[in-house]
């Protein structure tokens, strides 16, 4: 058994989202992304399917140019190679499930591009 907490040792970085590994299993890596309001993870994609849970806060989650307002408790999955981006509508905690074959380094690089700050807000989709 492995145990971790989405609430322990939370740090909101001023300039970019904070990425931390909660734990790894035989098949997945469980990642926590902590974002201050208006921080951005620019459009990117992964070679493997992912699952995203909004644990706290609200995220404008862009998928192929359409933005979905995700709030606390929402859970989404994406297949491999689907372009997506995140903008924190509020201070937020996001749980990301990666394939064991994916790298945490890739997620960190996305969070560091343009220092995670953004002023661009795409058109919001009605869901």
NUBAMI-228407 format. One record per residue (C-alpha): x negated, y negated, z. Coordinates in steps of 0.05 Angstrom, whole numbers, plus 5000, padded with zeros to 4 digits. Layout:
XYZ
...
! end
This chain:
500050005000
497849294986
500648685020
500047935006
503947305017
506246764969
506546285028
499846365062
493945895049
497645464998
493444904967
496344394920
490544124877
491043394857
488543474786
490544174763
494744784783
491645234836
490845964813
489746534862
489947294857
494747594907
492748314891
491748824836
495149484826
493650054778
497849704724
498448964742
495248344771
499647914816
497847174811
500246564849
500345894812
501445284856
503244654817
504543944840
510243564806
508343374734
502443844729
502044214663
499644864635
499144714561
501845184508
498345854508
499746584497
497147254520
495847914486
500148284537
507248214565
508047774627
513347654681
514246974713
518046844779
519646154805
518646274879
519345534899
520844894862
522744804789
519044904724
520544664653
518545294617
517345204542
517945794495
516745694421
518744954426
524945054469
524744844542
528445224596
529544934665
527545484713
529045404787
527545774852
529446504844
529246524767
525347094736
523347134662
519247614620
515547484555
512947974505
505647924481
503647344436
509446884453
507246154458
509445834523
507845244569
509645014639
511044324668
512444274742
519043894751
517743924827
512244174871
512544924855
510045614871
510146104812
508746844815
505647114751
505147864736
499648024686
497648674654
491548994686
488248904618
489248154619
484347684654
485447184710
479946774678
484446644618
489846364665
484745924701
482345634634
489445464614
490445104681
484044714671
485444464601
486643714604
486043774680
493244024685
496143324682
501243134631
506242604613
509542964554
516443224568
519443634510
526743654492
530544054545
534744654523
541544754553
541845444586
! end
